[in-house]
Amino acid sequence: MIFNRLFKRKKKQEGLQIPRSAFLKIKPVRNPILKWEKNRKTREIKIIVPLKPPQQTQEKKGKKDILRKIFVSEPRKRIINLDRIGSIVWELCDGERTIGDIANYFVEKYKLMPEEAEISLSAYFNLLSKKGLVGFILPEDVKEKIQKSK
């Protein structure tokens, strides 16, 4: 029915809404489990994500499973290649710099508007955090604001 589509209510945005001032105080930090390498020529970073070995069930055990182990080695890691800008952000995620510091770096280096840098970083950190590649250190005042908003 067309009427259902026309009068459909907007869904609430999922996730937590953090004020801009609080967002800029957050310190991103790389996941310590991950290993990463920097290509000296291209200056791009390769992140190596360890994978858990597949769980074996009683049904899978048998001749096929033995052959699979011998002839087909399943990857025990996943590799994520970052582009040049992503590599810069990755290196700046040291737990010391805030998101505001990182945004200012891009504003100065690439002559961006502060809002452009902040929006791009917000989207990028959202992606990295969903994949479990980065975490965040929250200052006490930001923790209090978040707890009040819940």
C-alpha positions in Angstrom: 0.0 0.0 0.0 1.3 3.4 -1.0 -0.2 5.1 2.1 1.9 3.0 4.4 5.0 4.2 2.7 3.9 7.8 2.7 3.1 8.0 6.4 5.8 5.7 7.7 7.4 7.1 10.8 11.1 7.7 10.8 13.0 5.1 12.8 15.1 6.4 15.7 18.7 6.6 14.9 20.6 3.7 16.5 23.7 4.5 18.5 24.6 7.1 21.0 24.5 10.8 20.1 27.5 12.5 21.5 27.9 16.3 21.5 30.6 17.7 19.2 32.7 19.1 22.1 32.7 15.7 23.8 33.4 13.9 20.6 36.5 16.0 19.9 37.9 15.0 23.4 37.8 11.3 22.8 41.1 9.5 22.3 41.1 6.7 19.8 43.4 3.8 20.4 44.4 0.8 18.2 43.4 -2.7 19.2 46.5 -4.1 20.9 45.8 -7.6 19.6 46.3 -6.5 16.0 49.6 -6.4 14.2 50.4 -3.9 11.5 53.1 -3.2 9.0 53.9 0.0 7.1 55.1 -0.2 3.5 58.2 2.1 3.3 57.6 3.1 -0.3 53.9 3.8 -0.4 53.6 4.6 3.4 50.4 2.6 3.5 49.6 0.3 6.4 48.6 -3.3 6.3 46.6 -4.5 9.4 46.8 -8.2 10.2 43.7 -9.5 12.0 44.2 -12.9 13.6 41.2 -15.2 13.1 40.0 -18.0 15.4 40.3 -21.5 14.0 37.0 -22.9 12.8 35.0 -24.8 15.3 34.8 -28.5 14.5 31.7 -30.5 15.2 31.4 -34.2 15.6 29.5 -34.4 12.2 32.5 -32.8 10.3 35.1 -35.2 11.5 35.8 -37.9 9.0 37.8 -38.5 5.8 36.7 -35.2 4.2 37.9 -33.2 7.2 41.3 -34.9 7.2 41.7 -34.2 3.5 40.7 -30.6 4.0 43.4 -30.2 6.7 46.0 -31.7 4.4 45.2 -30.0 1.1 43.4 -26.8 1.9 44.9 -24.6 4.6 42.3 -22.2 5.8 43.6 -18.7 6.4 44.3 -17.9 10.0 44.5 -14.2 9.4 42.7 -11.5 7.5 44.6 -8.6 6.0 43.2 -5.1 5.7 45.1 -2.6 3.5 44.6 1.0 4.4 45.0 3.8 1.9 47.3 6.8 2.5 44.8 8.9 4.5 43.6 5.9 6.5 47.2 5.0 7.3 47.8 8.5 8.6 44.7 8.2 10.8 45.8 4.7 12.0 49.2 6.0 13.1 47.7 8.9 14.9 45.4 6.6 17.0 48.0 6.2 19.7 45.8 6.9 22.7 47.5 10.2 23.3 45.9 12.3 20.6 42.3 13.3 20.7 39.9 13.2 17.7 40.1 17.0 17.8 43.9 16.8 17.4 43.6 14.4 14.5 41.0 16.6 12.8 43.3 19.7 13.3 46.1 17.8 11.6 44.0 17.2 8.5 42.7 20.8 8.6 46.2 22.2 8.5 47.8 19.6 6.2 45.0 19.4 3.5 43.3 22.8 4.0 39.9 21.3 5.0 37.2 23.0 6.8 37.0 21.7 10.4 33.5 20.3 10.0 34.6 18.3 6.9 37.5 16.7 8.8 35.3 16.0 11.8 32.5 14.4 9.8 34.9 12.3 7.8 36.7 11.1 10.9 33.5 10.3 12.6 32.4 8.1 9.8 35.9 6.5 9.6 36.1 5.8 13.3 32.6 4.4 13.3 33.7 1.9 10.6 37.0 1.0 12.4 35.2 0.5 15.7 32.5 -1.7 14.2 35.3 -3.9 12.8 37.0 -4.0 16.2 40.1 -2.3 15.0 40.0 0.7 17.4 38.7 1.5 20.8 38.2 4.8 22.6 39.4 6.4 25.8 36.8 8.6 27.2 37.6 11.5 29.5 35.6 11.6 32.8 33.4 14.5 31.7 32.5 12.7 28.5 31.6 9.6 30.4 29.3 11.6 32.7 27.6 13.2 29.7 27.1 9.8 28.1 25.7 8.2 31.3 23.3 11.2 31.7 22.0 10.8 28.1 21.1 7.1 28.6 
